[in-house]
Amino acid sequence: MRLLFEMDKRDYDNCTHGFVRNSARSIIIRGKKIAMIHSLKYDYYKFPGGGMEGEESPVRAMIRETREEAGLVVRPDTIKEYGYVHRIQKSDKDATECFVQDNYYYLCDAENETVAQCLDNYEAMESFTLEFVEPHIAIQKNRNVWNSPHNSMMFEREARVIELLIEEGLL
């Protein structure tokens, strides 16, 4: 899979150990809108998807997480690799820990009918809602998030992936 870009803060010189948490995300486009999870509490957008569990493959994680977060049932025959983003920085929680994450993105389609979401506690508290949104709206919102407890690199990562999709004529 191709590397889309790296996000490296180079702030981890004093780290003594690392923590790896890879994720997989779906890119579902309908018309000129993209399926995104909207956090109503903090007003940001993210691609449906999340962390890989155990030995789970990125594709399996993307299918599972897209169904849980968005209620979208991915059609396996439509899945195509898009690329990944490599992120590395000092942990927000432990100054001696280096956080490393590869975020795998897959172009795919989903069934028209949605199923019930199955949200984690924090996802429910943030009121995760599926929206098919115009790309520029998601980019603008993500570059103006001020009150979220999440690391701002997540918002920028998603905005930059959307910009790549636009540049490559997919949106």
QUITA-V450827 format. One record per pair of residues at least 6 apart in sequence whose ideal C-beta (glycine too) atoms are under 7 Angstrom apart, sorted by sequence separation. I is the first residue (numbers start at 0). J is the second residue. D is the distance in whole Angstrom. If there is no record, write none. Layout:
i:j:d
I:J:D
I:J:D
//
This chain:
i:j:d
27:33:7
51:57:6
65:71:5
66:72:6
90:96:4
164:170:5
26:33:7
27:34:4
37:44:6
90:97:7
144:151:7
36:44:7
52:60:7
65:73:5
89:97:6
90:98:5
35:44:4
36:45:5
51:60:4
118:127:6
35:45:7
87:97:7
88:98:6
144:154:5
35:46:6
36:47:5
62:73:5
87:99:5
34:47:6
48:61:5
141:154:4
86:100:5
141:155:7
49:64:4
48:64:5
85:101:6
86:102:7
113:129:7
141:157:6
142:158:6
47:64:7
48:65:6
141:158:4
47:65:4
83:101:5
84:102:5
49:68:7
83:102:6
26:46:6
58:78:6
83:103:5
138:158:5
25:46:6
47:68:5
83:104:7
24:46:4
25:47:5
47:69:4
82:104:6
24:47:7
25:48:6
81:104:4
138:161:5
24:48:3
47:71:6
81:105:6
137:161:6
138:162:7
23:48:5
80:105:6
81:106:5
22:48:6
79:105:7
22:49:6
78:105:5
79:106:5
134:161:5
22:50:5
23:51:6
22:51:7
78:107:5
20:50:6
21:51:5
77:107:5
77:108:4
134:165:6
36:68:5
36:69:6
74:107:7
23:57:4
73:107:5
74:108:5
23:58:7
34:69:6
74:109:6
25:61:5
73:109:5
74:110:6
134:170:5
23:60:4
24:61:6
34:71:6
72:109:6
23:61:4
71:109:4
72:110:4
25:65:4
23:64:7
71:113:6
72:114:6
70:113:4
27:71:6
61:105:5
70:114:5
70:115:6
57:103:4
70:116:5
58:105:7
25:73:6
66:114:7
68:116:7
67:116:7
67:117:4
68:118:7
67:118:7
68:122:6
102:156:7
26:81:6
104:160:6
46:104:7
71:129:7
68:127:6
70:129:6
91:150:6
69:129:4
88:152:7
86:152:6
86:156:7
18:90:6
84:156:5
14:89:6
11:87:7
84:160:7
11:88:6
6:84:6
10:88:6
11:89:5
18:96:5
22:100:7
24:102:6
26:104:6
3:82:4
10:89:5
16:95:7
17:96:7
21:100:6
24:103:7
26:105:7
0:80:5
2:82:7
3:83:6
4:84:6
5:85:5
6:86:4
7:87:5
8:88:4
15:95:5
16:96:6
17:97:4
18:98:6
19:99:5
20:100:5
21:101:5
22:102:5
23:103:4
24:104:5
25:105:6
26:106:5
27:107:6
1:82:5
2:83:6
3:84:5
8:89:7
13:94:7
14:95:6
27:108:6
0:82:6
13:95:7
14:96:6
17:99:6
23:105:7
25:107:5
27:109:5
0:83:5
2:85:6
14:97:4
40:124:7
41:125:6
40:125:4
11:97:4
40:126:6
38:125:4
39:126:4
38:126:7
44:132:6
38:127:6
39:128:6
36:127:5
37:128:5
36:129:6
37:130:5
44:137:4
34:129:6
35:130:6
44:140:6
34:131:6
35:132:5
43:140:6
44:141:6
33:131:7
42:140:6
43:141:5
32:131:4
33:132:6
32:132:6
32:133:6
33:134:6
43:144:5
29:131:6
31:133:7
35:137:5
42:144:7
0:103:7
41:144:6
43:147:6
41:146:6
41:147:4
45:153:7
43:154:5
46:157:6
45:157:5
44:157:6
33:161:7
33:170:6
26:164:7
31:170:6
28:169:7
28:170:6
6:152:5
6:156:6
4:159:6
3:160:7
3:163:6
//
